[in-house]
């Protein structure tokens, strides 16, 4: 076990130069650390004391030959300046030290040591300073060895755990590295139960951004050191300690360990970024229908078995584009990727992701052994989307302002381009508020209408079934089309339709009569009604919704990164 050297007053009393020393007050302060010694022979010493010094003086220098109030003030100033104790050469008697001074020293655990025989202060300072400086050099050597060891371990497999093992060997205490929402490390194995307790104590390590501090858990004190890199906190190094009064050796060792772990995290992050960029490019190529290598495909998808199915999930971020420099965007991109991969995997789905500032495309594969499981899978996707909508990560992602499109199910990976188009079509319908579903298979007649949108047939179809009514509305500034749509939605109920339109029933009767003149008396016959309802949806699709060609698939994907 390696530990920092701490010279205490108790240690000082064992030195040969203190053979004739006697402690007459402040005995509870003998464990105080002595950082240096200082000879004082004046009452004006404030500028000479930094704290941690053991003071050497004579009875005259300590004010023992003057009244007790001056003497008391002298000791109060020493205590205030955080001197750790005082050694006084008083000859053969201590009668010069007042009762008030003894009481003050006891109350403040400030040791008063007297020499009953004449001593040479120069011998004391030489002895103690040599000891302190020599031990300091030993500590520096130990720190250098430990720092080299941490660096070596950071380059080895499972380096974080090995660094924790080295810290445990150094301090003989439980050591942990806690990461928010990710795998944590601990040593010895019994410390595993502490990981969740510490995580729950600090609910969100990433958001709390706690600095170097101490905390108590189940009456056990821990030191907490943030592991930082690239301007963010990646986790916290925790070590069990006896109390908060630790020396510089401890803090320096922990800083070295935290730096070594940060280097590991940085290398992992760099590898993850490269991997994500390669995955991002491959996913975009698949969704665009471009050629791909089978070996590359197997790096992002599960084993290509007959039981695996694919859907494309498209997430559109409906909020202002993040204004970030390239380095910041790469970090956000990786954070989004890690977050979504974790969420999809938790729901039993295997994701391959392309991350964009305004659009996130996920090729989601899953195993389905029989048709009965399809209902369960749809529930998984619905639950997943509901979970995403609740995410609000500052400057990373806001799920409450997103819309979602999920393609149909396919077995053949070559249909991914078609899947991407389907999920985009769902988003288009959602943006124009024509559907509320996330799933392409549930958009109904719009599946046909969207296929015909580029053909020119929809315009003639609308004209055939609704042309006279639309023309009348335009010329007369009337609302017959709206009235017809509501009337059909109410399944021909005049009472419900008039209430939804906020008109009296007589006005509705008048409008219905005009409709019959324009589109025929039999417009409520099943065949005609179906045709008219379809024409109304086609009319709104052309009039209100953005045209698919307005959102070039090639342009969208090529600019996702």
TORBATOR-643638 format. One record per residue (C-alpha): residue in one letter; x, y, z. Coordinates in steps of 0.1 Angstrom, whole numbers, plus 5000, padded with zeros to 4 digits. Layout:
N
AXYZ
...
END
This chain:
561
X500050005000
X501250344990
X500150655010
X501151015012
X503551105040
X501951325067
X504151455094
X502051515125
X502951675158
X502851335174
X505551225150
X507551535158
X507551445195
X509351115188
X512351295172
X515651315192
X515451695193
X512251665213
X513551435241
X512951705267
X509651835253
X506351825272
X502851885260
X500952105285
X497852195264
X495852105233
X496651735234
X493651665211
X495451835183
X498551615182
X497351455149
X497551785130
X499851785100
X503051985102
X503852135068
X506752345080
X508452495110
X508952865117
X510953055143
X509053365157
X510453625180
X507953895174
X504353965181
X503754105145
X503953785126
X500653775105
X502553815071
X504853525080
X502253255087
X500553065058
X498952785078
X500152445088
X503352565106
X504752445139
X505952765157
X509252765176
X509753055200
X511153155234
X509253255265
X510053615256
X508953575220
X505653415232
X504853705255
X505153495286
X506953765304
X504154025299
X500554045311
X498153755303
X495953965279
X498854025255
X499853665257
X496253555250
X496053785220
X499353635207
X497953275208
X494553385193
X496353525163
X498353205159
X495153005160
X493453245136
X496353215111
X495952825113
X499352755129
X499152385141
X500952435174
X503752605193
X507052495209
X508352725237
X511652725254
X510852825290
X513652665309
X512652465339
X509152615346
X505952685327
X504552935353
X504653205326
X501753045306
X498453175320
X495352965327
X493453155301
X495953065274
X495852695285
X492052695283
X492152865248
X494652605235
X492552315248
X489352455233
X491052495199
X493052175200
X496152385197
X499152195212
X501452395234
X504852215238
X507452345263
X511152255264
X512252235300
X515952245289
X517752475265
X517452345229
X518952465196
X516052565173
X518452535143
X518852165151
X515052125152
X514452315119
X517152125101
X515851795113
X512251855105
X512852035072
X515051765060
X512451505069
X509651705052
X511651775021
X512951425018
X509451275022
X508151524997
X510751394971
X509651044979
X506051144973
X506951304940
X508650984930
X505650774940
X503351014921
X505550984890
X505450604892
X501750604897
X501150844868
X503250634845
X501350324857
X497950494850
X499050594815
X500250234807
X496950094820
X494950344799
X496450184768
X495649824779
X492349634774
X489749704800
X491949994812
X489350164834
X488949864856
X492649814859
X493050184870
X490450124896
X492349814908
X495550024910
X493750284931
X492350014954
X495849874958
X497150224966
X494550334992
X492949995002
X489450134997
X486450074973
X486850264940
X484150324914
X483750504881
X480150604876
X478750714842
X475350864838
X473050614819
X475950384809
X478050094822
X479850174855
X483050024868
X483949924903
X486549744924
X486549524944
X483549324931
X481649384964
X481449754955
X478949664928
X475949734951
X477250094956
X476950184919
X473150224918
X473050384952
X475550644942
X473750694909
X470450744926
X472050994950
X473051204921
X469951154899
X471551274866
X475351284866
X475451444832
X473151734841
X474251794877
X477851864865
X479151824901
X482651944908
X485351784931
X483551714964
X482651474992
X479451295000
X478151045025
X476350725017
X475150495044
X477450665069
X480450605046
X482250905032
X483350924995
X485451164976
X484051254942
X486251354912
X484651454878
X486251294847
X486251574821
X487151594784
X486151804754
X484352044777
X481951794793
X481851554823
X481951194812
X481551044846
X482751054882
X485550874900
X484550784935
X486750654963
X485850564999
X487650785024
X487850815062
X487251185063
X487551505043
X490951605056
X493051455029
X496551555018
X497751684984
X499151334976
X495651194976
X494251464954
X497151444930
X496851074926
X493051094920
X493651374894
X496151154876
X493650864876
X490851084864
X493051214836
X493950864825
X490350754824
X489451074804
X492050964779
X490450624776
X487050794772
X488451024745
X489850744725
X486550544728
X484650854717
X486950904687
X486350534677
X482650574682
X482550894660
X484350714632
X482050414635
X479050644635
X480150834605
X480750514585
X477350384597
X475750724588
X477050704552
X476050344547
X472550404560
X472150704537
X473350494507
X470850214516
X467950454518
X468950614485
X469050274468
X472750304461
X475150004459
X476649864490
X479149594501
X477649294519
X480549304544
X479749664553
X476049584556
X476749314582
X478549564604
X475249754610
X472549484608
X471949154625
X472448824609
X470548824576
X468148534584
X464648474571
X463148564605
X464448924604
X462249214592
X462949574586
X461249904590
X462550264585
X461650504613
X461950864603
X462151134630
X461651504620
X462851764644
X460352044642
X462352314659
X465052564648
X468252414635
X471052404661
X473652674654
X476852474662
X480352474650
X481552144634
X483152004666
X480052074687
X477751924660
X479851604659
X479351574697
X475651624695
X475451384666
X477151114686
X475051184717
X471851144696
X473150824680
X474050664714
X470750774729
X468550634701
X470550314699
X470050254736
X466250324733
X465750104703
X467649814718
X465649844751
X462549784730
X464049474713
X464949644681
X468349654662
X469050004649
X471350144622
X471150524623
X471850824601
X471751144622
X470851484607
X470251824622
X466551814611
X465951454604
X467051124619
X466650804599
X466750464616
X466750124598
X465149914625
X465349544622
X463849284645
X463148914646
X459648784640
X458948414642
X455248424633
X452448654622
X450948674657
X454048864668
X453449154644
X450849304667
X453349294696
X456049454674
X453749744665
X453149804701
X456949814706
X457250084680
X454350284695
X455850264730
X459250354716
X457850674699
X455950764731
X459250734750
X461050954725
X458451224728
X459251254765
X462951314759
X464151674765
X467951694765
X469252054764
X471052134731
X470751764721
X467151664714
X463651764722
X461251484715
X458051684723
X458651884691
X459151594667
X456951404642
X457451044633
X456950824603
X457250444602
X457350244570
X455749924561
X457349594570
X459849424546
X462049124547
X464349224518
X466949484526
X466849604490
X463449764497
X464950014522
X464650294496
X460950224493
X460650214531
X462350554534
X459850704509
X456950554528
X458050694561
X458551034545
X455051024531
X453650954566
X455551264578
X454051474550
X450551374560
X451251434596
X452651784589
X449451874570
X447351714598
X445651464575
X446551154597
X447551094633
X449050744628
X452750684628
X452450374605
X452350374567
X450050074567
X447450274586
X447250584563
X444350424544
X443350564510
X446350804511
X448550514501
X446750524467
X446450904465
X450150964471
X451050724443
X448750914419
X449851264430
X452551294402
X450351134375
X447851424369
X444951184374
X443951324408
X443151664393
X440751514367
X439251284394
X438551584417
X437051784388
X434751494379
X433251454414
X433651794431
X434252044402
X430852214402
X430752244440
X434352384442
X433552644414
X430352754432
X432252804465
X434853014447
X432353234429
X429853274458
X432353274487
X430252984502
X431352684523
X429552394506
X432652174504
X433252214541
X429652144548
X429751834526
X432851704543
X431351744578
X428051594567
X429851284554
X432051264586
X428751264606
X427450974585
X424551184572
X423351294606
X421851634601
X421651704638
X425351624644
X426451804613
X424652124621
X426052124656
X429652074643
X429152354618
X427552584643
X424552654620
X420752594624
X419352294608
X417352494583
X420652644569
X421952294566
X418852184546
X419352474523
X423052384517
X422252014511
X419652114485
X422252324467
X424752034468
X422251794452
X421852044423
X425652064418
X426851704423
X423651494420
X420651384440
X422251044448
X425551164462
X424850964495
X424550634476
X427450404488
X429350404456
X429050774450
X429750864486
X432950654486
X434050834454
X433251174468
X435051114502
X438051004482
X437951314460
X437751534491
X440851374505
X442651414472
X441551774470
X443051854504
X446151654496
X446851874465
X445652194481
X447152184516
X449951934518
X453451974505
X454251794474
X456651494478
X458851644452
X459251954474
X461351734497
X463851564474
X464851234490
X468351274475
X468751624489
X467351544523
X469651244529
X472751394513
X472551694538
X471651494569
X475151524583
END
